[in-house]
Amino acid sequence: MHLKHSDNDHAPREIPVTFHLEDPDSLTGTKKAEWTIKAAKGEHLLELAVENGINIEHSCGGVCACSTCHLYIEQGAEHLSEPTDEEEDRVEEAPGLQRNSRLACQCEIEGDGPIVVRVPAWNRNAIKEVPH
């Protein structure tokens, strides 16, 4: 399932979001492990990543029905929306659960940043129909 750009109006792209990729080749087809992208308030981390060539798994299409877009918020959690009960239930299903675990599809950017996230190498959709 593929994510499409949200229909929400977004503010100007001024908020720095850095993605640390543990397995950059499978997510981007490059060796580049650190990506800093300017984001807008109102965007979700998954939307930002996918639109900028970081192919974070999202088996459910970004509707909080799975945990494949699991990542770690290393800095700037206060600049993101609070997790809902539904997200907390889903993220508990993800391997490698940590206190800073979130689902990229549910992290809406609300503050001015900076935000730093880490995408774990092991977080892959095992039943994906196309090669990783």
C-alpha contacts under 8 A as a table, 3 or more apart, distances in Angstrom:
res1	aa1	res2	aa2	distance
1	M	58	H	7.28
1	M	59	S	5.87
1	M	60	C	6.53
1	M	61	G	5.30
2	H	58	H	7.58
2	H	61	G	5.68
3	L	47	E	7.19
3	L	50	V	7.70
3	L	58	H	7.77
3	L	61	G	5.37
3	L	62	G	6.63
4	K	47	E	7.66
5	H	47	E	6.53
5	H	51	E	7.75
6	S	43	E	7.99
6	S	47	E	7.73
8	N	42	G	7.38
9	D	42	G	7.60
10	H	40	A	5.82
10	H	41	K	6.08
10	H	42	G	5.58
10	H	43	E	6.77
11	A	40	A	5.14
11	A	41	K	5.52
11	A	42	G	7.17
12	P	39	A	7.71
12	P	40	A	5.41
12	P	41	K	7.63
13	R	38	K	5.25
13	R	39	A	4.51
13	R	40	A	4.21
13	R	41	K	7.67
14	E	38	K	5.37
14	E	39	A	5.80
14	E	40	A	6.10
14	E	112	D	7.84
15	I	38	K	5.16
15	I	39	A	4.87
15	I	40	A	6.10
15	I	41	K	7.64
15	I	112	D	5.55
15	I	113	G	5.55
15	I	114	P	6.34
15	I	115	I	7.96
16	P	36	T	6.41
16	P	37	I	5.80
16	P	38	K	4.72
16	P	39	A	6.24
16	P	113	G	6.18
16	P	114	P	5.09
16	P	115	I	6.39
17	V	36	T	5.49
17	V	37	I	5.34
17	V	38	K	6.17
17	V	39	A	6.62
17	V	113	G	7.27
17	V	114	P	5.96
17	V	115	I	4.69
17	V	116	V	5.72
17	V	117	V	7.68
18	T	34	E	6.81
18	T	35	W	5.48
18	T	36	T	4.13
18	T	37	I	6.32
18	T	114	P	7.93
18	T	115	I	6.27
18	T	116	V	4.69
18	T	117	V	6.24
19	F	33	A	7.96
19	F	34	E	5.70
19	F	35	W	5.13
19	F	36	T	6.31
19	F	116	V	6.09
19	F	117	V	5.07
19	F	118	R	5.79
19	F	119	V	7.06
20	H	33	A	5.77
20	H	34	E	4.71
20	H	35	W	6.68
20	H	116	V	7.58
20	H	117	V	6.14
20	H	118	R	4.60
20	H	119	V	6.18
21	L	24	P	5.15
21	L	27	L	7.79
21	L	33	A	4.88
21	L	34	E	6.22
21	L	118	R	6.01
21	L	119	V	5.09
21	L	120	P	6.75
21	L	121	A	7.25
22	E	33	A	6.71
22	E	118	R	7.39
22	E	119	V	6.21
22	E	120	P	5.44
22	E	121	A	4.84
23	D	26	S	5.92
23	D	27	L	6.63
23	D	33	A	7.32
23	D	120	P	7.29
23	D	121	A	4.81
24	P	27	L	5.12
24	P	28	T	5.63
24	P	29	G	6.83
24	P	30	T	6.09
24	P	31	K	5.62
24	P	32	K	6.03
24	P	33	A	5.23
25	D	28	T	5.40
25	D	29	G	4.33
25	D	30	T	4.78
25	D	31	K	5.51
25	D	32	K	7.75
26	S	29	G	5.73
26	S	30	T	7.94
26	S	132	H	5.87
27	L	53	G	7.99
27	L	54	I	5.50
27	L	55	N	4.92
27	L	56	I	6.38
27	L	132	H	7.98
28	T	31	K	7.99
28	T	53	G	6.02
28	T	54	I	5.27
28	T	55	N	6.32
32	K	35	W	7.30
37	I	52	N	7.89
39	A	43	E	7.01
39	A	48	L	6.87
40	A	43	E	5.84
40	A	109	I	7.15
41	K	108	E	7.57
41	K	109	I	5.03
41	K	110	E	5.26
41	K	111	G	6.90
41	K	112	D	7.82
42	G	108	E	5.79
42	G	109	I	5.42
42	G	110	E	6.29
43	E	47	E	6.62
43	E	48	L	6.63
43	E	108	E	5.55
43	E	109	I	5.65
44	H	47	E	5.27
44	H	48	L	6.27
44	H	104	A	6.80
44	H	105	C	5.98
44	H	106	Q	6.51
44	H	107	C	5.25
44	H	108	E	4.23
44	H	109	I	6.05
45	L	48	L	5.08
45	L	49	A	6.09
45	L	104	A	5.03
45	L	105	C	6.35
45	L	106	Q	7.70
45	L	107	C	5.75
45	L	108	E	6.60
45	L	109	I	7.33
46	L	49	A	5.16
46	L	50	V	6.11
46	L	56	I	6.99
46	L	62	G	7.55
46	L	69	C	7.41
46	L	104	A	4.71
46	L	105	C	4.94
46	L	107	C	7.84
47	E	50	V	5.40
47	E	51	E	6.04
47	E	105	C	7.21
48	L	51	E	5.40
48	L	52	N	6.31
49	A	52	N	5.26
49	A	53	G	6.43
49	A	54	I	4.88
49	A	55	N	6.80
49	A	56	I	7.03
50	V	53	G	5.31
50	V	54	I	5.03
50	V	55	N	5.18
50	V	56	I	6.65
51	E	54	I	7.41
56	I	69	C	6.04
56	I	119	V	7.91
57	E	68	T	5.46
57	E	69	C	5.25
57	E	123	N	7.68
57	E	124	R	6.36
57	E	125	N	6.58
58	H	61	G	5.36
58	H	62	G	5.75
58	H	66	C	7.80
58	H	67	S	7.82
58	H	68	T	5.43
58	H	69	C	5.24
58	H	105	C	7.89
59	S	62	G	7.48
59	S	66	C	6.92
59	S	68	T	6.34
59	S	125	N	7.08
60	C	63	V	6.02
60	C	64	C	7.05
60	C	65	A	5.71
60	C	66	C	6.02
62	G	65	A	7.64
62	G	105	C	4.93
62	G	106	Q	7.74
63	V	105	C	6.92
64	C	67	S	7.33
64	C	86	E	7.38
64	C	87	E	6.35
64	C	90	R	7.03
64	C	103	L	7.70
64	C	105	C	6.81
64	C	106	Q	6.98
65	A	90	R	7.04
66	C	69	C	7.95
66	C	90	R	6.12
67	S	70	H	5.57
67	S	90	R	5.78
67	S	91	V	5.64
67	S	93	E	6.53
67	S	94	A	5.49
67	S	103	L	6.62
68	T	94	A	7.33
68	T	103	L	7.92
68	T	123	N	6.42
68	T	124	R	6.62
68	T	125	N	6.44
69	C	103	L	5.40
69	C	104	A	5.45
69	C	105	C	6.79
69	C	123	N	7.59
70	H	91	V	6.86
70	H	94	A	6.72
70	H	101	S	6.74
70	H	102	R	5.75
70	H	103	L	4.58
70	H	104	A	6.25
70	H	119	V	7.49
70	H	123	N	7.12
71	L	101	S	5.77
71	L	102	R	5.66
71	L	103	L	6.19
71	L	104	A	6.54
71	L	117	V	6.83
71	L	118	R	5.88
71	L	119	V	4.93
71	L	120	P	6.47
72	Y	98	Q	7.66
72	Y	100	N	5.31
72	Y	101	S	4.64
72	Y	102	R	6.11
72	Y	117	V	5.48
72	Y	118	R	5.12
72	Y	119	V	6.58
72	Y	120	P	7.85
73	I	76	G	7.16
73	I	77	A	6.18
73	I	100	N	5.33
73	I	101	S	6.48
73	I	102	R	6.96
73	I	115	I	7.67
73	I	116	V	6.19
73	I	117	V	4.53
73	I	118	R	6.58
74	E	77	A	7.60
74	E	100	N	6.95
74	E	115	I	7.69
74	E	116	V	5.36
74	E	117	V	5.29
74	E	118	R	6.83
75	Q	114	P	7.36
75	Q	115	I	5.34
75	Q	116	V	4.83
75	Q	117	V	6.94
76	G	79	H	5.37
76	G	80	L	7.26
76	G	113	G	5.96
76	G	114	P	5.89
76	G	115	I	4.39
76	G	116	V	6.47
77	A	80	L	5.39
77	A	115	I	7.10
78	E	81	S	7.68
78	E	111	G	7.31
79	H	109	I	6.09
79	H	110	E	5.35
79	H	111	G	4.02
79	H	112	D	6.43
79	H	113	G	5.77
79	H	114	P	7.87
79	H	115	I	7.22
80	L	107	C	5.74
80	L	108	E	5.47
80	L	109	I	4.68
80	L	110	E	5.27
80	L	111	G	6.53
81	S	106	Q	7.83
81	S	107	C	5.76
81	S	108	E	5.21
81	S	109	I	6.44
81	S	110	E	6.20
82	E	107	C	7.74
83	P	87	E	5.92
83	P	88	E	6.46
83	P	102	R	7.60
83	P	106	Q	7.26
83	P	107	C	7.53
84	T	87	E	5.17
84	T	88	E	6.27
85	D	88	E	5.07
85	D	89	D	6.17
86	E	89	D	5.16
86	E	90	R	6.36
87	E	90	R	5.08
87	E	91	V	5.98
87	E	102	R	7.69
87	E	103	L	6.97
87	E	106	Q	7.07
88	E	91	V	5.22
88	E	92	E	6.24
88	E	102	R	7.91
89	D	92	E	5.49
89	D	93	E	7.27
90	R	93	E	5.48
90	R	94	A	7.31
91	V	94	A	5.27
91	V	97	L	7.40
91	V	101	S	7.05
91	V	102	R	6.40
91	V	103	L	6.51
92	E	97	L	6.63
94	A	97	L	6.12
95	P	123	N	7.86
97	L	101	S	6.03
98	Q	101	S	5.19
102	R	106	Q	7.62
102	R	107	C	7.28
103	L	106	Q	5.50
103	L	107	C	6.60
104	A	107	C	5.35
105	C	108	E	7.88
119	V	123	N	7.78
120	P	123	N	5.79
121	A	124	R	7.72
125	N	128	K	5.40
128	K	131	P	7.31
128	K	132	H	7.90
